[in-house]
Amino acid sequence: MTLLDPKDGPILIASHNAGKIAEFRELLAPLGFDVVSAADKGLPEPEETGTSFEENARLKALAAARATGLLALSDDSGLAVDALGGEPGIYSARWAGPQKDFTMAMRSVEEKLQGTGSDKRTARFVAVLCLATPEGSTREFRGEVEGELVWPPRGTLGFGYDPMFLPAGRSLTFGEMESHEKHGWQPGQAEALSHRARAFQIFAREALGVS
């Protein structure tokens, strides 16, 4: 793939997750790209049959790009807990059930942690972005952020497992941070904070030529 340009047309965000779509719009806005989503286009959600974040991100981006003829940017992300052997990992959304009940999912994580008998609460958020063309070319960009899990969850901002994740060196959970603080990145800034923003920073550098 060559470097992208806003003049190339809109980027399709291959997601139906309102929280993710909002973050993507916010991250892409300073770069001048028009953004549409899979939800806007009424696309079906493909089954995530991959065994890694990269495989699932690629699957979603390719499906959206081929269905619309647009460049598509997908995200597959999740929480990996050390004491649980990296779970829930790529199954993070599935732990929330069909109703996407992340209060239940966070409780499940805490209960499983208590069941291990370990006091180790370290974890990381992982995000892999995939950019796909309608012709089938793909590129992946991976970001991670280390931290620890708190209980009870704190904050009502963000989405998913954010209220129980305290990034290393910070006093607020992702659930307590405004989006600009959680992302921690704008073009020209040295380092992003969140896993998605770190992956996006690599995407911006490698696919857009923005440092």
Contacts in CASP RR format, 6 or more apart in sequence:
PFRMAT RR
TARGET T0000
AUTHOR 0000-0000-0000
METHOD contacts of the structure
MODEL  1
MTLLDPKDGPILIASHNAGKIAEFRELLAPLGFDVVSAADKGLPEPEETG
TSFEENARLKALAAARATGLLALSDDSGLAVDALGGEPGIYSARWAGPQK
DFTMAMRSVEEKLQGTGSDKRTARFVAVLCLATPEGSTREFRGEVEGELV
WPPRGTLGFGYDPMFLPAGRSLTFGEMESHEKHGWQPGQAEALSHRARAF
QIFAREALGVS
1 131 0 8 1.000
1 133 0 8 1.000
1 137 0 8 1.000
1 139 0 8 1.000
1 207 0 8 1.000
3 207 0 8 1.000
3 208 0 8 1.000
3 209 0 8 1.000
4 11 0 8 1.000
4 71 0 8 1.000
4 131 0 8 1.000
4 207 0 8 1.000
4 208 0 8 1.000
6 31 0 8 1.000
6 32 0 8 1.000
6 33 0 8 1.000
6 34 0 8 1.000
8 71 0 8 1.000
9 33 0 8 1.000
9 34 0 8 1.000
9 70 0 8 1.000
9 71 0 8 1.000
10 33 0 8 1.000
10 34 0 8 1.000
10 35 0 8 1.000
10 36 0 8 1.000
10 70 0 8 1.000
10 71 0 8 1.000
11 28 0 8 1.000
11 33 0 8 1.000
11 34 0 8 1.000
11 35 0 8 1.000
11 36 0 8 1.000
11 70 0 8 1.000
11 71 0 8 1.000
11 72 0 8 1.000
11 73 0 8 1.000
12 35 0 8 1.000
12 36 0 8 1.000
12 37 0 8 1.000
12 38 0 8 1.000
12 41 0 8 1.000
12 64 0 8 1.000
12 65 0 8 1.000
12 68 0 8 1.000
12 70 0 8 1.000
12 71 0 8 1.000
12 72 0 8 1.000
12 73 0 8 1.000
13 20 0 8 1.000
13 21 0 8 1.000
13 24 0 8 1.000
13 25 0 8 1.000
13 35 0 8 1.000
13 36 0 8 1.000
13 37 0 8 1.000
13 38 0 8 1.000
13 72 0 8 1.000
13 73 0 8 1.000
13 74 0 8 1.000
14 37 0 8 1.000
14 38 0 8 1.000
14 43 0 8 1.000
14 60 0 8 1.000
14 61 0 8 1.000
14 63 0 8 1.000
14 64 0 8 1.000
14 65 0 8 1.000
14 72 0 8 1.000
14 73 0 8 1.000
14 74 0 8 1.000
14 75 0 8 1.000
14 132 0 8 1.000
15 21 0 8 1.000
15 24 0 8 1.000
15 37 0 8 1.000
15 38 0 8 1.000
15 39 0 8 1.000
15 60 0 8 1.000
15 74 0 8 1.000
15 75 0 8 1.000
16 37 0 8 1.000
16 38 0 8 1.000
16 39 0 8 1.000
16 45 0 8 1.000
17 159 0 8 1.000
18 39 0 8 1.000
18 159 0 8 1.000
19 158 0 8 1.000
19 159 0 8 1.000
20 75 0 8 1.000
20 77 0 8 1.000
20 159 0 8 1.000
20 196 0 8 1.000
21 37 0 8 1.000
21 39 0 8 1.000
22 179 0 8 1.000
23 179 0 8 1.000
23 183 0 8 1.000
23 196 0 8 1.000
24 35 0 8 1.000
24 37 0 8 1.000
24 73 0 8 1.000
24 75 0 8 1.000
25 35 0 8 1.000
26 179 0 8 1.000
26 183 0 8 1.000
27 183 0 8 1.000
27 185 0 8 1.000
27 196 0 8 1.000
27 197 0 8 1.000
27 200 0 8 1.000
28 35 0 8 1.000
29 35 0 8 1.000
30 186 0 8 1.000
30 187 0 8 1.000
31 187 0 8 1.000
31 204 0 8 1.000
31 208 0 8 1.000
31 210 0 8 1.000
36 70 0 8 1.000
38 45 0 8 1.000
38 64 0 8 1.000
41 64 0 8 1.000
41 67 0 8 1.000
41 68 0 8 1.000
43 63 0 8 1.000
43 64 0 8 1.000
43 67 0 8 1.000
43 68 0 8 1.000
46 59 0 8 1.000
46 60 0 8 1.000
46 63 0 8 1.000
48 56 0 8 1.000
48 59 0 8 1.000
48 60 0 8 1.000
48 76 0 8 1.000
48 90 0 8 1.000
49 56 0 8 1.000
49 59 0 8 1.000
50 56 0 8 1.000
50 59 0 8 1.000
50 90 0 8 1.000
51 90 0 8 1.000
52 90 0 8 1.000
53 76 0 8 1.000
53 77 0 8 1.000
53 78 0 8 1.000
53 89 0 8 1.000
53 90 0 8 1.000
53 126 0 8 1.000
53 127 0 8 1.000
53 128 0 8 1.000
53 142 0 8 1.000
54 76 0 8 1.000
54 128 0 8 1.000
54 130 0 8 1.000
54 140 0 8 1.000
54 142 0 8 1.000
56 76 0 8 1.000
56 90 0 8 1.000
56 128 0 8 1.000
57 74 0 8 1.000
57 75 0 8 1.000
57 76 0 8 1.000
57 128 0 8 1.000
57 129 0 8 1.000
57 130 0 8 1.000
57 140 0 8 1.000
58 74 0 8 1.000
58 130 0 8 1.000
58 132 0 8 1.000
58 138 0 8 1.000
58 140 0 8 1.000
60 72 0 8 1.000
60 74 0 8 1.000
60 76 0 8 1.000
60 130 0 8 1.000
61 72 0 8 1.000
61 73 0 8 1.000
61 74 0 8 1.000
61 130 0 8 1.000
61 131 0 8 1.000
61 132 0 8 1.000
61 138 0 8 1.000
62 72 0 8 1.000
62 130 0 8 1.000
62 132 0 8 1.000
62 136 0 8 1.000
62 138 0 8 1.000
64 70 0 8 1.000
64 72 0 8 1.000
64 74 0 8 1.000
64 132 0 8 1.000
65 71 0 8 1.000
65 72 0 8 1.000
65 132 0 8 1.000
65 133 0 8 1.000
65 134 0 8 1.000
65 136 0 8 1.000
66 134 0 8 1.000
66 136 0 8 1.000
68 134 0 8 1.000
69 134 0 8 1.000
70 134 0 8 1.000
71 131 0 8 1.000
71 132 0 8 1.000
71 133 0 8 1.000
71 134 0 8 1.000
72 131 0 8 1.000
72 132 0 8 1.000
73 129 0 8 1.000
73 130 0 8 1.000
73 131 0 8 1.000
73 132 0 8 1.000
73 203 0 8 1.000
74 129 0 8 1.000
74 130 0 8 1.000
74 132 0 8 1.000
75 127 0 8 1.000
75 128 0 8 1.000
75 129 0 8 1.000
75 130 0 8 1.000
75 196 0 8 1.000
75 199 0 8 1.000
76 90 0 8 1.000
76 127 0 8 1.000
76 128 0 8 1.000
76 130 0 8 1.000
77 92 0 8 1.000
77 125 0 8 1.000
77 126 0 8 1.000
77 127 0 8 1.000
77 128 0 8 1.000
77 195 0 8 1.000
77 196 0 8 1.000
78 88 0 8 1.000
78 89 0 8 1.000
78 90 0 8 1.000
78 92 0 8 1.000
78 93 0 8 1.000
78 125 0 8 1.000
78 126 0 8 1.000
78 127 0 8 1.000
78 161 0 8 1.000
79 88 0 8 1.000
79 89 0 8 1.000
79 92 0 8 1.000
79 109 0 8 1.000
79 123 0 8 1.000
79 124 0 8 1.000
79 125 0 8 1.000
79 126 0 8 1.000
79 161 0 8 1.000
79 165 0 8 1.000
80 86 0 8 1.000
80 87 0 8 1.000
80 88 0 8 1.000
80 89 0 8 1.000
80 123 0 8 1.000
80 124 0 8 1.000
80 125 0 8 1.000
80 126 0 8 1.000
81 87 0 8 1.000
81 88 0 8 1.000
81 109 0 8 1.000
81 113 0 8 1.000
81 122 0 8 1.000
81 123 0 8 1.000
81 149 0 8 1.000
82 120 0 8 1.000
82 122 0 8 1.000
82 123 0 8 1.000
83 113 0 8 1.000
83 116 0 8 1.000
83 118 0 8 1.000
83 120 0 8 1.000
83 121 0 8 1.000
83 122 0 8 1.000
84 109 0 8 1.000
84 112 0 8 1.000
84 113 0 8 1.000
84 116 0 8 1.000
87 112 0 8 1.000
88 94 0 8 1.000
88 95 0 8 1.000
88 105 0 8 1.000
88 109 0 8 1.000
89 126 0 8 1.000
92 105 0 8 1.000
92 160 0 8 1.000
92 161 0 8 1.000
93 100 0 8 1.000
95 105 0 8 1.000
95 108 0 8 1.000
95 109 0 8 1.000
96 102 0 8 1.000
96 104 0 8 1.000
96 105 0 8 1.000
96 160 0 8 1.000
97 104 0 8 1.000
97 105 0 8 1.000
102 159 0 8 1.000
102 160 0 8 1.000
102 161 0 8 1.000
103 153 0 8 1.000
105 160 0 8 1.000
105 161 0 8 1.000
106 153 0 8 1.000
106 160 0 8 1.000
106 161 0 8 1.000
106 163 0 8 1.000
106 164 0 8 1.000
109 149 0 8 1.000
109 161 0 8 1.000
109 164 0 8 1.000
110 149 0 8 1.000
110 151 0 8 1.000
110 164 0 8 1.000
113 121 0 8 1.000
113 149 0 8 1.000
121 148 0 8 1.000
121 149 0 8 1.000
121 150 0 8 1.000
122 146 0 8 1.000
122 147 0 8 1.000
122 148 0 8 1.000
122 149 0 8 1.000
123 146 0 8 1.000
123 147 0 8 1.000
123 148 0 8 1.000
123 149 0 8 1.000
123 165 0 8 1.000
124 144 0 8 1.000
124 145 0 8 1.000
124 146 0 8 1.000
124 147 0 8 1.000
124 195 0 8 1.000
125 144 0 8 1.000
125 145 0 8 1.000
125 161 0 8 1.000
125 165 0 8 1.000
125 174 0 8 1.000
125 194 0 8 1.000
125 195 0 8 1.000
126 142 0 8 1.000
126 143 0 8 1.000
126 144 0 8 1.000
126 195 0 8 1.000
127 142 0 8 1.000
127 143 0 8 1.000
127 144 0 8 1.000
127 194 0 8 1.000
127 195 0 8 1.000
127 196 0 8 1.000
127 198 0 8 1.000
127 199 0 8 1.000
128 140 0 8 1.000
128 141 0 8 1.000
128 142 0 8 1.000
128 143 0 8 1.000
128 199 0 8 1.000
129 140 0 8 1.000
129 141 0 8 1.000
129 142 0 8 1.000
129 196 0 8 1.000
129 199 0 8 1.000
129 200 0 8 1.000
129 203 0 8 1.000
130 138 0 8 1.000
130 139 0 8 1.000
130 140 0 8 1.000
130 141 0 8 1.000
131 138 0 8 1.000
131 139 0 8 1.000
131 140 0 8 1.000
131 141 0 8 1.000
131 203 0 8 1.000
131 207 0 8 1.000
132 138 0 8 1.000
139 206 0 8 1.000
139 207 0 8 1.000
141 199 0 8 1.000
141 200 0 8 1.000
141 202 0 8 1.000
141 203 0 8 1.000
141 206 0 8 1.000
141 207 0 8 1.000
142 199 0 8 1.000
142 202 0 8 1.000
143 195 0 8 1.000
143 196 0 8 1.000
143 198 0 8 1.000
143 199 0 8 1.000
143 202 0 8 1.000
144 195 0 8 1.000
144 198 0 8 1.000
145 167 0 8 1.000
145 168 0 8 1.000
145 193 0 8 1.000
145 194 0 8 1.000
145 195 0 8 1.000
145 198 0 8 1.000
146 167 0 8 1.000
146 168 0 8 1.000
147 165 0 8 1.000
147 166 0 8 1.000
147 167 0 8 1.000
147 168 0 8 1.000
148 165 0 8 1.000
148 166 0 8 1.000
148 168 0 8 1.000
149 164 0 8 1.000
149 165 0 8 1.000
149 166 0 8 1.000
150 164 0 8 1.000
150 165 0 8 1.000
150 166 0 8 1.000
150 173 0 8 1.000
151 164 0 8 1.000
153 163 0 8 1.000
153 164 0 8 1.000
153 173 0 8 1.000
153 175 0 8 1.000
154 163 0 8 1.000
154 164 0 8 1.000
154 172 0 8 1.000
154 173 0 8 1.000
154 175 0 8 1.000
154 176 0 8 1.000
155 162 0 8 1.000
155 163 0 8 1.000
155 173 0 8 1.000
155 175 0 8 1.000
155 176 0 8 1.000
156 163 0 8 1.000
156 175 0 8 1.000
157 174 0 8 1.000
157 175 0 8 1.000
157 176 0 8 1.000
157 177 0 8 1.000
157 178 0 8 1.000
157 179 0 8 1.000
157 182 0 8 1.000
158 174 0 8 1.000
158 175 0 8 1.000
158 177 0 8 1.000
158 179 0 8 1.000
158 182 0 8 1.000
162 173 0 8 1.000
162 174 0 8 1.000
162 175 0 8 1.000
162 182 0 8 1.000
163 173 0 8 1.000
163 174 0 8 1.000
163 175 0 8 1.000
163 176 0 8 1.000
164 173 0 8 1.000
165 173 0 8 1.000
165 174 0 8 1.000
165 175 0 8 1.000
166 172 0 8 1.000
166 173 0 8 1.000
167 174 0 8 1.000
167 193 0 8 1.000
167 194 0 8 1.000
172 181 0 8 1.000
174 182 0 8 1.000
174 194 0 8 1.000
175 182 0 8 1.000
181 193 0 8 1.000
182 193 0 8 1.000
182 194 0 8 1.000
182 197 0 8 1.000
183 192 0 8 1.000
183 193 0 8 1.000
183 194 0 8 1.000
183 196 0 8 1.000
183 197 0 8 1.000
184 191 0 8 1.000
184 192 0 8 1.000
184 193 0 8 1.000
184 194 0 8 1.000
184 197 0 8 1.000
185 191 0 8 1.000
185 192 0 8 1.000
185 193 0 8 1.000
185 197 0 8 1.000
185 198 0 8 1.000
185 200 0 8 1.000
185 201 0 8 1.000
187 204 0 8 1.000
187 210 0 8 1.000
187 211 0 8 1.000
188 210 0 8 1.000
188 211 0 8 1.000
191 198 0 8 1.000
191 201 0 8 1.000
192 198 0 8 1.000
192 200 0 8 1.000
192 201 0 8 1.000
204 210 0 8 1.000
205 211 0 8 1.000
END
